[in-house]
Amino acid sequence: MADFDQELDASGLNCPLPILRAKKALAGMEAGQVLHIIATDPGAVKDFEAFAKQTGNTLKESKEEGGKFVFLMQKN
């Protein structure tokens, strides 16, 4: 079983699109649920850190996997 509730593939999208898509996805989720985000824009790493601070959501994981950036964000 996956350790997330919803997946967002933002590959090929440049900032701020990955953040905007994540914001929209999180808005439709319940508190405590986890969004798995895949992005290819290196700027997304800092963007998601800032987004987590601004929104109060928890960035549980941020890693690079084969040229893609993978994030796990929990809605609070």
N, C-alpha and C positions, 0 to 999 in steps of 0.2 A: 504494500500500500504506500502511496506517495505521502511525503511529509508536507504536502501543501494542498490547498483546497481549489485553487484556480491557477491557470497558467496564462501568462501574457508573453507572446513572442514579439518583441520590438526590434528584431534584427533588421538591419538596413535603415532604421530610422535615426535621424539625428536629433539632438537636443533642440527644443524641449519636448519633442514628441513622446519619447519613452516615459517621461515623467507625467505628461498629460494623460497618456493611456493608462498608466498605473493609477493615477488619481481617480480616473473614471471607474476603473475596475474595483478599486478599494471602496469606492462610494456604494457599490452594490453588494458589498460583503458584510458579514456579521463580525462583531468584535471578537478577536481571538483567532479568526481565520487567517490563513497564510497565502500570500500571493507569490508565485514563482515567476520571476521576470528574466527574460533572456534579451540581452542587448548587444549590439556590435560597436556602438559608439564609446570610445574610451572615456569621454567626458561624463558618461553615465555614472561612473564610480563616484565621483565627487557630487554629482547631482543627486543621487539617491541618498547619500549621507546627509546632505543639506535638507532634502525633502523629508527624511525621517525626523530630523531635529525640528523642522518647521511644523510638521503635522502631528508629532507625538506618536507616530507609528514606530514600530520597532524593526530596525534592519537586522535580521537575525543572521544573515549570511551575505557575503559579498566576495565573489571569487572569479578568477578567469579560468575558462575551460576551453582549450582549443581555439583561441582567438575570439571567443565570445565571453561576455560578462554575465554572470549569473547572480541573481539576488533573490533572497527570501525576505519578504516584508510581512510582518504581522500587523493586522489592523488592531488598534487599541480603542 
